């Protein structure tokens, strides 16, 4: 009996390619599993792109490195987005809250930021950072690999900074994110530029604009604008398209 159980378990691993980083959705026709793949990836592919390993909470220090402000210019990023005081924003993959804190200032005391992460350890660090700075307009949310657990039609902006390429189930996660958008809401991807070989980031942790636009074609999103003013990343903005009759000018030039 024990031999039979072990045999079944072995066959399951072989057929599904199970590993710590792979999501339970690996049998979906949307994804391809490959035995031979980049060491920085999980062996799961979406529309030709291999999904990268998630950075664990053990790497939280890298998110708060002093040189990050110069390398990524978060000030320039937020100046590029016409976020209004009083609006609601979500920081998906918030980590230690590096961008959450800045978003909180952007939406102001009458606005709200949802800080979403799938790692409780990250959210604990984030909450400590918020408490030290006395920031009170942020709600932390423990999401899953397929759902950020945000209320439907609740946010004007979703910010994804260097995180989308690590989603183990990108289609399902973006589908859920789109449900959380208000009419005319925007999703902002900030990813290290794959098009630029000089950007000193591992290949699987970079994304091209073309790949992002290809993958978002499967969602109720329309490309709005790409901004290339950051030193190493591009800002690719999409707008929810389901209710075009309510479309208004958000201030993009």
KELOTOR-609328 format. One record per residue (C-alpha): residue number from 1; residue in three letters; chain; x, y, z. Coordinates in steps of 0.001 Angstrom, whole numbers, plus 500000, padded with zeros to 6 digits. Layout:
KELOTOR-609328
R:NUM:ALA:A:X:Y:Z
...
//
This chain:
KELOTOR-609328
R:1:UNK:A:500000:500000:500000
R:2:UNK:A:502807:502400:500900
R:3:UNK:A:504529:501630:497587
R:4:UNK:A:501292:502465:495723
R:5:UNK:A:500919:505808:497522
R:6:UNK:A:504515:506742:496752
R:7:UNK:A:504029:505802:493089
R:8:UNK:A:500920:507970:492795
R:9:UNK:A:502723:510890:494451
R:10:UNK:A:505681:510536:492091
R:11:UNK:A:503411:510494:489047
R:12:UNK:A:501650:513622:490313
R:13:UNK:A:504963:515491:490615
R:14:UNK:A:506063:514380:487153
R:15:UNK:A:502784:515331:485478
R:16:UNK:A:502287:518700:487185
R:17:UNK:A:505874:519822:487719
R:18:UNK:A:504934:520713:491287
R:19:UNK:A:507321:522859:493269
R:20:UNK:A:507198:525392:496056
R:21:UNK:A:506728:528295:493640
R:22:UNK:A:504155:526733:491340
R:23:UNK:A:500513:527634:491797
R:24:UNK:A:497700:525055:491942
R:25:UNK:A:496428:526390:488622
R:26:UNK:A:499238:524753:486626
R:27:UNK:A:496875:522430:484723
R:28:UNK:A:495128:525404:483152
R:29:UNK:A:495325:525545:479366
R:30:UNK:A:496534:529129:479706
R:31:UNK:A:499915:528024:480997
R:32:UNK:A:502748:525815:479836
R:33:UNK:A:505094:523888:482096
R:34:UNK:A:508634:523138:480916
R:35:UNK:A:511184:520893:482571
R:36:UNK:A:514044:522933:481096
R:37:UNK:A:513868:526569:482095
R:38:UNK:A:515760:529539:483516
R:39:UNK:A:517077:528988:487053
R:40:UNK:A:515452:532280:488051
R:41:UNK:A:512031:531082:486899
R:42:UNK:A:509445:528590:488146
R:43:UNK:A:509173:526631:484887
R:44:UNK:A:505694:527991:484207
R:45:UNK:A:505094:530077:481096
R:46:UNK:A:502340:532515:480144
R:47:UNK:A:502094:533676:476529
R:48:UNK:A:505735:532761:475970
R:49:UNK:A:507076:534438:479137
R:50:UNK:A:508539:532468:482006
R:51:UNK:A:507283:533547:485418
R:52:UNK:A:510009:534562:487864
R:53:UNK:A:510550:533364:491412
R:54:UNK:A:508960:535488:494123
R:55:UNK:A:511298:537436:496370
R:56:UNK:A:510594:536300:499939
R:57:UNK:A:510346:538448:503038
R:58:UNK:A:513963:537547:503789
R:59:UNK:A:514904:540068:501091
R:60:UNK:A:512930:542909:502681
R:61:UNK:A:516109:544882:503303
R:62:UNK:A:516662:545235:499561
R:63:UNK:A:513308:547008:499250
R:64:UNK:A:514459:549705:501675
R:65:UNK:A:518013:550110:500369
R:66:UNK:A:519189:553762:500506
R:67:UNK:A:520136:553863:496813
R:68:UNK:A:516646:552848:495685
R:69:UNK:A:515432:556463:495568
R:70:UNK:A:518149:557328:493035
R:71:UNK:A:517834:554098:491038
R:72:UNK:A:514040:554157:490710
R:73:UNK:A:513074:557805:491333
R:74:UNK:A:509742:557167:493072
R:75:UNK:A:509227:560930:493197
R:76:UNK:A:509252:561103:489395
R:77:UNK:A:506961:558082:489167
R:78:UNK:A:504270:559580:491384
R:79:UNK:A:504570:562987:489727
R:80:UNK:A:503806:561234:486425
R:81:UNK:A:500477:559891:487701
R:82:UNK:A:497525:562300:488015
R:83:UNK:A:496338:560778:491278
R:84:UNK:A:493938:563137:493018
R:85:UNK:A:493540:563759:496750
R:86:UNK:A:490661:561728:498103
R:87:UNK:A:491030:558878:495619
R:88:UNK:A:491565:555215:496499
R:89:UNK:A:494674:553349:495405
R:90:UNK:A:496004:549813:495833
R:91:UNK:A:499664:548881:496115
R:92:UNK:A:499820:545231:495024
R:93:UNK:A:502868:543372:496274
R:94:UNK:A:503370:546194:498750
R:95:UNK:A:506243:544523:500596
R:96:UNK:A:507588:546802:503309
R:97:UNK:A:505438:549691:502087
R:98:UNK:A:508079:551645:500184
R:99:UNK:A:505498:552867:497665
R:100:UNK:A:502503:552493:499987
R:101:UNK:A:503832:555312:502169
R:102:UNK:A:504271:557574:499182
R:103:UNK:A:500832:556741:497798
R:104:UNK:A:499319:557567:501189
R:105:UNK:A:500739:561073:500914
R:106:UNK:A:499526:561409:497336
R:107:UNK:A:495864:560562:498066
R:108:UNK:A:495917:562585:501267
R:109:UNK:A:494047:562127:504541
R:110:UNK:A:490682:561863:502766
R:111:UNK:A:491970:559166:500420
R:112:UNK:A:492750:555537:501062
R:113:UNK:A:495472:553060:500158
R:114:UNK:A:495071:549287:500212
R:115:UNK:A:498466:547652:500820
R:116:UNK:A:498246:544093:499484
R:117:UNK:A:500768:541298:499906
R:118:UNK:A:500624:537496:500063
R:119:UNK:A:503294:537275:502766
R:120:UNK:A:502104:538018:506331
R:121:UNK:A:505703:538769:507311
R:122:UNK:A:505840:541608:504775
R:123:UNK:A:502594:543076:506049
R:124:UNK:A:503930:543000:509618
R:125:UNK:A:506990:544989:508544
R:126:UNK:A:504785:547373:506584
R:127:UNK:A:502510:548002:509564
R:128:UNK:A:505498:548769:511781
R:129:UNK:A:506805:551276:509233
R:130:UNK:A:503383:552947:508970
R:131:UNK:A:503065:553175:512754
R:132:UNK:A:506469:554823:513083
R:133:UNK:A:505469:557439:510502
R:134:UNK:A:501945:557808:511924
R:135:UNK:A:500309:557089:508581
R:136:UNK:A:496671:556216:509169
R:137:UNK:A:495009:556110:505726
R:138:UNK:A:496334:552661:504773
R:139:UNK:A:494524:549334:505094
R:140:UNK:A:496653:546200:504852
R:141:UNK:A:495212:543211:503005
R:142:UNK:A:496507:539634:502936
R:143:UNK:A:495878:538505:499375
R:144:UNK:A:496374:535195:497601
R:145:UNK:A:498218:534220:494437
R:146:UNK:A:495005:534606:492417
R:147:UNK:A:493115:537352:494263
R:148:UNK:A:494182:540589:495995
R:149:UNK:A:491018:540384:498113
R:150:UNK:A:489931:543930:497323
R:151:UNK:A:486278:545010:497354
R:152:UNK:A:484643:545186:493898
R:153:UNK:A:484830:548580:492138
R:154:UNK:A:486683:550086:495095
R:155:UNK:A:489894:551647:493708
R:156:UNK:A:490794:554365:491238
R:157:UNK:A:494402:553255:490866
R:158:UNK:A:496280:549968:491116
R:159:UNK:A:500058:550226:491340
R:160:UNK:A:502231:547205:490543
R:161:UNK:A:505905:547992:491050
R:162:UNK:A:508302:545225:489978
R:163:UNK:A:505816:542535:490962
R:164:UNK:A:503674:541496:487999
R:165:UNK:A:506433:539347:486486
R:166:UNK:A:506334:537232:489697
R:167:UNK:A:502589:536481:489632
R:168:UNK:A:502305:532691:489438
R:169:UNK:A:498780:533028:487990
R:170:UNK:A:498894:536315:486097
R:171:UNK:A:495624:535890:484180
R:172:UNK:A:493590:535079:487281
R:173:UNK:A:495262:537760:489382
R:174:UNK:A:494696:540477:486790
R:175:UNK:A:491110:539333:486328
R:176:UNK:A:490551:539871:490058
R:177:UNK:A:492387:543197:490012
R:178:UNK:A:490152:544419:487182
R:179:UNK:A:487088:543607:489272
R:180:UNK:A:488439:545894:491994
R:181:UNK:A:488730:548881:489643
R:182:UNK:A:486144:551603:489559
R:183:UNK:A:484830:552644:486120
R:184:UNK:A:487638:554551:484429
R:185:UNK:A:490148:553148:486938
R:186:UNK:A:493775:552632:485923
R:187:UNK:A:496376:549911:486414
R:188:UNK:A:499985:551103:486474
R:189:UNK:A:502792:548620:485771
R:190:UNK:A:506305:549666:486731
R:191:UNK:A:508813:547123:485435
R:192:UNK:A:512524:547143:484707
R:193:UNK:A:512972:547547:480958
R:194:UNK:A:513766:544274:479196
R:195:UNK:A:514463:546286:476049
R:196:UNK:A:517524:547834:477708
R:197:UNK:A:520386:545349:478229
R:198:UNK:A:522179:547955:480359
R:199:UNK:A:519592:547654:483140
R:200:UNK:A:521450:545539:485767
R:201:UNK:A:518560:543230:486674
R:202:UNK:A:518146:539506:485961
R:203:UNK:A:516323:538876:482688
R:204:UNK:A:513245:537233:484199
R:205:UNK:A:512805:540165:486556
R:206:UNK:A:512484:542561:483621
R:207:UNK:A:509549:542947:481211
R:208:UNK:A:509108:544528:477813
R:209:UNK:A:506270:546906:477018
R:210:UNK:A:505241:544643:474130
R:211:UNK:A:504863:541640:476440
R:212:UNK:A:502812:543619:478941
R:213:UNK:A:500475:544837:476225
R:214:UNK:A:500170:541314:474846
R:215:UNK:A:499190:539895:478228
R:216:UNK:A:496740:542684:479029
R:217:UNK:A:494875:542015:475760
R:218:UNK:A:493189:539171:477655
R:219:UNK:A:491749:541615:480223
R:220:UNK:A:489154:544417:480083
R:221:UNK:A:491990:546929:479893
R:222:UNK:A:493057:549398:477242
R:223:UNK:A:496588:550702:476905
R:224:UNK:A:496634:554364:477878
R:225:UNK:A:500236:555516:477950
R:226:UNK:A:503848:554440:478411
R:227:UNK:A:506179:556760:480290
R:228:UNK:A:509946:556296:479990
R:229:UNK:A:511287:559006:482271
R:230:UNK:A:512565:556667:484998
R:231:UNK:A:516250:555644:484965
R:232:UNK:A:515688:551889:484617
R:233:UNK:A:511955:551174:484504
R:234:UNK:A:509062:552011:482275
R:235:UNK:A:505616:553003:483477
R:236:UNK:A:502904:551297:481422
R:237:UNK:A:499367:552478:482137
R:238:UNK:A:496116:550719:481267
R:239:UNK:A:492549:551885:481819
R:240:UNK:A:489509:549761:482560
R:241:UNK:A:487405:549569:479395
R:242:UNK:A:484135:547913:480350
R:243:UNK:A:482219:551156:480917
R:244:UNK:A:483570:553551:478313
R:245:UNK:A:480539:555858:478568
R:246:UNK:A:481883:557102:481896
R:247:UNK:A:485355:557820:480561
R:248:UNK:A:486762:561157:481704
R:249:UNK:A:490076:562888:481248
R:250:UNK:A:492432:561952:484100
R:251:UNK:A:494999:564499:483054
R:252:UNK:A:497373:562392:480954
R:253:UNK:A:498983:564621:478320
//
